Amino acid sequence: MASGEIPLGILYSVTGTYSLIGQACLDGVRLGLEEVNRDPRYPFSFRPEIEDPGANIDHYLAFSEAMLRERGCRHIIGTITSIGRKEIIPIIEKYDALLWYMCPYEGFECCENVIYTGACPNQHIVPLFRYLLPRYGKRVYLVGSNYIWGWETNRTARELVQASGGEVVGERYLAFASQDVARLIEDIREQRADFVLNNLVGTSSYAFLSACHEAARSDPSFAPESRPVVSCNLTEAELDSIGPAATGLISTAIYFDSLESPESLAFRRRVEARFGAARRNSVYLVNAYIAVKLLAEAILACGSDESEAVKKALFELVLETPLGTTRIDSATNHAALRPYIGRVAADSSFKVVEATPQPIAADPYLVDFDARDFGAEVNRRSAMQLRVVK
């Protein structure tokens, strides 16, 4: 039976271009650790080994290796970007450890040493575009940060648009942390897209949204009701920094703070008690918290923090969380998740406008996805939408 202190690596950038996301993740981990460490049901406690890579890719591998080789960690909860995750997977595999990754990502990955609790393509971009294309049109502009998240999510988006008989009218990328968005705005103005998919990350995204908001002052086509900016990765964690420019933004997530389920309300109260009433909750905070609780329950069940034993126990677990019933599929190491579509209201909160009826099993490689069926469904919805408008 596992007892005593168990070292646990925590690897989130709380400084740098996506620091707001990193802070939300770290807060979720801390809340989970505090609950586990004071609960007598667990005969062990976690000793957090926390490092801040500062969004500098050169630091991820060194910090991870130190956690695994020198500090005795068998588990790391962390990384936000896919470049960070992919950077440390080889060292995770070398030490036969587990990486707990809880951010939405582009899919097309299924590593034996990674537990994925964030949304993959059939749980974010597919339901988002199923909602958007019939309502706003099929002339789509794609923007993204110049790395795998932007490239691959935009590639999937392009396939969805083309399957529906639409057109990608522009596709542009910015370097990490770049805020040089003026040319993007002018190109979008010229192409007259129906909506814009924003796969920018951190400060690049905030600058772009601010520029769109400013452009709407003189060009009504940039107003969110005319040409919404949509996202698969923007949450409440960043809304305060964006300010009024976020109003009208449409995003998909597996959790919004406005959800009124008993589990969500209870969790919100715990967040307020720990971090204050003004603290924004988000899927990043929630999912980091859930990762800690899943790990703790798996160790409790198997009596060890050894990775294979933990995985075997994890696949048998069913945990009630703010996301609903949470379980990890042994075939993919991914969670079944329920996607929501939310729009930012004038009070800077997400209002849910659509949700899937139940959780969707992860399909990270889209092997069970038929683009022709998707296109036919979008076109049926488009025809229905036209009849409603008339």
N, C-alpha and C positions, 0 to 999 in steps of 0.2 A: 504493500500500500504506500502510495506517494505521501510523504510527510515532510515537514520542515519547509525551507525556502526553495522555491523553484525560480531560477533566473529566467526572465522573459525579455527578449529584445523588443524595443519600441523604436521604430525608425520613421519619423515624420519631419518634414521640413516646416518648421514654425517661423522661419525667416526666408526671405526670397520671394520670387514672383507669385507663388501660390501658397503663401503663408497662411491665409485665412482658412483654406481647406485643411492644411496641416494642423492648425490650432484646434479646429473642430474635431479632427480625428484624435488628437492627443487628449482632448478633454473627454471624449467618449471612452478612451482606454482608461484614463484615470478614474472615471466614475465606476467602470466595471471592476478595476483593481481594488478600489476602496470597498466595494460591496463584497467581493470575494474574500478579501483579507480580514474583514471583520465578521464573517459568517462562520459560526462554529461547525456548520455542516461540512465544511471543507477541512480535512486534516493537514492542509498545506497552505502556504501563502505564496504569492508571487512577489519576487524582487525585481522591479522594473529596471532594466538597463537601457536608458533613454539616450538617443543621439539625434542631433539635428543636422541633416546634410546641407541645409541652407539652399535647396534646389540646385546644388552643384553636383553634377553626375559623377565627378571624380571622387566624391566622398562616400558614395553608397557602398561600394565594394569593400573599402577599407573598414568602415564601421561594421558592416555585416560580418566580415571575417573575424574581427576582434570579438564581437558578441559570441560567435560560435566556437572559436578556437581558444580564446583566452578567458571568457567569462562563463562558459559552460551552458550557454543557451541552446535549447533544442527547437525553439519556436521564436519567430520574429513576426510581430504584427506591424505592418507598415508598407511603405512606398505609396505614392499617389499616382504618379505618371507611369505610363507603360514603359518608358525608357528606364525609369528607376527599377521597376519590377524585373525587366529583362536583364538589367545589369547584374542583379544579385542572384538570379535563379541558378547560375552555375555553381556559386559557392554554397547555396542552400542544398543543391543536389550533392555536392562533394561531401558535406557533413551529414547527409541524410536527415536534414532538419525539415521543418515545415514553415512556409511563408503563408501568413494569413492576410489575404489581399481583399479589401472590401470596397474598392472604388469601381464605378462603372468603367468598362474598358471595351476595346474594339473587337474582342473575340479572337477566334482562330488560334486558340492556345488551350492546352489541357495538360498541365504538368502534374505529375504524380506527387510532387513536393509542394504544391500550392493549393490552398483551400480558397476558393473564389466565392465570396458572399455578396459581391457587387453585381450589377446587371451586365449581361452580355448582349450582343446585337438584337436577338429576338425578344429581349426584354426591355430595350430602350428605343433604338432607331426605328425598328419595324412598327411597333405600336404608335410611335410618334408620327411617322409618315402616313400610317393608315388613317390617323385623325386629320392630318394637315392637308393632304393632297386633294380630297374631295371638297374641302371647305375654302381653301385659299387659292388653289390653282397649281399648275404643274410646271411653271417656269421658275426654277429654283437656282439660287446662288449659294455656293459652298465656300466657306472660309474656315481656316484651321491653323493651329500652330504646326510648325514644320517638323513633325516627327510622327511616329507610328499611329498615335491616337487620331490625329487629324487626317492623315493619309487614308487609313483603313476605314474609319467611320464615313468619310466622304466617298470612298469607293463603294461601300454598301449603299449609301444614300443614292449614288448615281444609278446603281442597278435598280433600286426601287422606283426611281423617277422614270427611267427608261421602260421598265416593265409596265408602267401605267400610261405609257404613251406621252410622257412629258419630256422636258428638255432641261438639262443643266446649262444655264446661260452664262455661268462664270464660275471659276474655281481658283482661289488664291490662298497663299500661305504666308505667314509671318514667322520670323525667327522667335525663339523663346524670349519673352520679356519685351519684345519690340512693341512700341506704341505708335509706330509710324503708319497710321491707318487712313491717311488722307486719300491715297490712290484707291484704296478699297472702296471708300465712300463714293468717289467719282465714278468708278466702274459700275457699281451697283446702280447708281443714278442713271447711267447710260443704258444699262441692260434691262432695266425696268422689271426686275424679278418679282414674282408673286410673294415669295418669302425667302428669308436668308437663314441657312443653317450655320450656326456659330459654333465651331469646334476649337476656338481659341481658348487658351488656358490662362488663368490668373490676370495679371495686370494688362496683358494684351487684350483680353476680353473686355475688361472694364473700360479701357480706352476706346475700343470699338463701339461699345454700347453708348458711351457718352457722345461719341461723334454722330451716331445715328440719331440720338435724341436732339442734338444741336441742328442737324440737317433738317429735321422735321419742322423747325421753326420757319424755314423759308420754302420747304418743299413738302407739301402734304403727302406725297407718296411714301415718305419715310415714317409717317405716323403708324403706330403699331396696329391700328385697326385696318390700315391699308396694306402694309407690308410688314408683317410681324417678323421679329428675330426670334429664332427658336433654338433650343439647346438640349443636349442629352446629359449635361454635366454641371449645370449652374443651379445652385441651391440657396437656401436661406443664409448659409454661412457667409455669403458674399454680398447680400442685398444692401446692407448698410453702407458699404464702400461704394456701391454703384449709385445709390440714391434714386432720385426721380427717373433717371434714365432706364431703370429696370421695369418701370410700369408698362404693362402690356406684353412683356416677355413671356413666351410659352416654353415650358420645359417639361421633360419627363423625368420621373424619379420613382423609386420603389417606396418612398416615404416622403410625406410633407408634414410639416408641423401642425397644419390645420386639420389633420385627420382626427376624428372624434371617437375612435374605438376606445374601449376601456383601457386596453394596454397602452395605447398612445397617450391618453390623458394621464394615466398613472406615471408613465415615464416622464412626461413633461413636468409634472410636479416634482419629481426627483431631480431633474435638471435645474429647475428654479431654486430648489432648496440648496443645491450644491454650488451653483454658479450665479444665482441672483435672478430676479424676475425679468430683467432686461435681456438675459441671455437668449440668443436665437438658437433654436433646435434645428437640426438638419439631418439628412440621411447620412452624412459623413460621421456626425457624432453618434447617431443611433447605431450605425453598422459597426463602428469601431468598438462600441460597448458590447454589441452582440458577439463579436469575435472573441472577446475576453470570456464572456459567459459560456460560449460553446466550448472553448478550450478547457475551461475549469470543469464543466460537466463531463467532458470526455475523459479528463485525467481522473476525476472522481470515480467514473464508471470502470475504468480499466486498471486503476491503481498505479499508473506510470505516466511519465511525460515522454516516453520513447515514441518516436513519430509513428511507427507502424501500429503500435498498440492504440495510440490516440486516434488514428484514422479509423481503425476497426470499430472502436467505441463510438466515434463521431457519426459514422454511417447508421448507427442504430438509434441515435438520439432524435427526439422530437421536442422542440423547445418553443414555448409560447413567448413571443417577443412583440415589441411595438410594430413589427412588420406583419404580425400574424403568426401562424404556425410555421416554424422555420426548421428545415431539415436539409442535409447535404446529400446529394446523389453520389453513390459510390462509383457510378460509371463515368462521371465527369468531374467530380470534386467541386461542383457548382451547386448553388442553392436555387430552388424553385422560388420565384418572386412574382409579386403582383405589381405591374406597372401602373402608374397614375400619370395623367396629363394635367399640368397646372398652369394657370396664368397669373402673373403678378398683378395684384390689385393696387389701387391708389394708396392703400395703407401699408404697402411693401410686404404683403404676405401672399403666398400662393393659394389661389382658390382652385380646387379640383374641378375640372370640366369634363373629365372622362376617366374611367378606370376599367380594366379588364374584369370580367366577372369573378375570376379566381386566379391563384398563382399560376405562372407559366413555367414549365420545366425548361431549364437552360438548354440551349442548342448552340453551343459556342461556335461551331463550324457551319451552322445553318444547313445541316444535312437533311433535315426534315422540312425545310422551307422551300416552297414552290413559288418562284417569282411570277409565273403566269397566273396562278390562283390569286396572288396578292394584287396584281394589276387588274384582274377581272373584278375583285371585290372593291377596289378603289373606284373603278369606273361605274359600278353599280351605285356606290355611295354618292358619286358625283352626280349621277342622273337623279337620284333622290333629292340631293341638295338643290338642284336646279328647280325641281318641282315645288319644293318648299318655298324657294325664293319667289317663284312666279305666283 
